[in-house]
Amino acid sequence: MPGLTLGEIEEKVMTAKPWKAPGGDELPTAVWRQLWPVAKDRIFALFDASLRDGVVPRQWKNAKIVPLKKPDKDDYTVAKAWRPISLLSTLGKILEAVVAERISYAVETYGLLPANHFGARKRRSAEQALLLLQEQVYKAWRNHKVLSLISFDVTGAYNGVCKERLLERMKARGIPAELVRWIDAFCSGRTASLVVNGYTSEQRELPQAGLPQGSPLSPILFLFFNADLVQK
């Protein structure tokens, strides 16, 4: 894996939304933008050590979970009518964005994911997937055939990710061992507190945390988790 560069960190710092809700440290990205000229070397050293040693600081793995209403639900007394969003440390999210960018580059350069996987990938969209489906329908009609479509929805997709299987699939698809080790640390030892109506619960461990909603790394990791299903 190529060495970390100051430029790729700076790009994520400067393009992140400056006032997006932060995690427990209460520091929005705007703070890191202002501090960048004087703190960039320290931030680089911290990120480089984290990736090199396969260690993720405990504070970056704690989430403030804010439940948001899912639209058009009949009964909001049911837990499934709410979507839990994880507010995470903005400094940690910057490194997660760097890692996500590196994984995405490897995916597109070396073909690590199925070609028919459209979610969370550059230069791919839902519109393209629909156009391909439309073409299959027209092709069947031209040949006087009937095309059947089976669709399914994954309930609690990110929460249901098994870390061990994710790591196995990343190794099998060619992700470097040192990066897989860092992902292992990212997924392990996660904690969370729940924020409802201004009240924050005490921090609790999440033994089966899955992938955190709100992390820039979660979408590309989920693609690896279900890649075998899509390919088949």
Secondary structure as the mmCIF struct_conf table of DSSP 4:
data_model
#
loop_
_struct_conf.conf_type_id
_struct_conf.id
_struct_conf.beg_label_comp_id
_struct_conf.beg_label_asym_id
_struct_conf.beg_label_seq_id
_struct_conf.end_label_comp_id
_struct_conf.end_label_asym_id
_struct_conf.end_label_seq_id
HELX_LH_PP_P HELX_LH_PP_P1 PRO A 2 LEU A 4
HELX_RH_AL_P HELX_RH_AL_P1 LEU A 6 THR A 15
BEND BEND1 ALA A 16 ALA A 16
TURN_TY1_P TURN_TY1_P1 PRO A 18 TRP A 19
BEND BEND2 LYS A 20 LYS A 20
TURN_TY1_P TURN_TY1_P2 GLY A 24 ASP A 25
HELX_RH_AL_P HELX_RH_AL_P2 THR A 29 ASP A 53
TURN_TY1_P TURN_TY1_P3 GLY A 54 GLY A 54
HELX_RH_3T_P HELX_RH_3T_P1 ARG A 58 LYS A 61
STRN STRN1 ASN A 62 LYS A 69
HELX_LH_PP_P HELX_LH_PP_P2 LYS A 70 LYS A 70
TURN_TY1_P TURN_TY1_P4 PRO A 71 ASP A 72
BEND BEND3 ASP A 74 ASP A 74
TURN_TY1_P TURN_TY1_P5 TYR A 76 THR A 77
BEND BEND4 VAL A 78 VAL A 78
HELX_RH_3T_P HELX_RH_3T_P2 ALA A 79 ALA A 81
STRN STRN2 TRP A 82 LEU A 87
HELX_RH_AL_P HELX_RH_AL_P3 THR A 90 TYR A 110
TURN_TY1_P TURN_TY1_P6 GLY A 111 GLY A 111
BEND BEND5 LEU A 113 LEU A 113
TURN_TY1_P TURN_TY1_P7 ALA A 115 ASN A 116
TURN_TY1_P TURN_TY1_P8 GLY A 119 ALA A 120
TURN_TY1_P TURN_TY1_P9 LYS A 122 ARG A 123
HELX_RH_AL_P HELX_RH_AL_P4 ALA A 126 ARG A 142
TURN_TY1_P TURN_TY1_P10 ASN A 143 HIS A 144
TURN_TY1_P TURN_TY1_P11 THR A 155 GLY A 160
HELX_RH_AL_P HELX_RH_AL_P5 LYS A 163 ALA A 172
TURN_TY1_P TURN_TY1_P12 ARG A 173 GLY A 174
HELX_RH_AL_P HELX_RH_AL_P6 ALA A 177 CYS A 187
BEND BEND6 SER A 188 GLY A 189
STRN STRN3 THR A 191 VAL A 196
TURN_TY1_P TURN_TY1_P13 ASN A 197 GLY A 198
STRN STRN4 TYR A 199 THR A 200
HELX_LH_PP_P HELX_LH_PP_P3 SER A 201 GLN A 203
STRN STRN5 ARG A 204 GLU A 205
TURN_TY1_P TURN_TY1_P14 PRO A 207 GLN A 208
BEND BEND7 LEU A 211 LEU A 211
TURN_TY1_P TURN_TY1_P15 GLN A 213 GLY A 214
TURN_TY1_P TURN_TY1_P16 PRO A 216 LEU A 217
HELX_RH_AL_P HELX_RH_AL_P7 SER A 218 PHE A 225
TURN_TY1_P TURN_TY1_P17 ASN A 226 ASN A 226
HELX_RH_AL_P HELX_RH_AL_P8 ALA A 227 GLN A 231
#
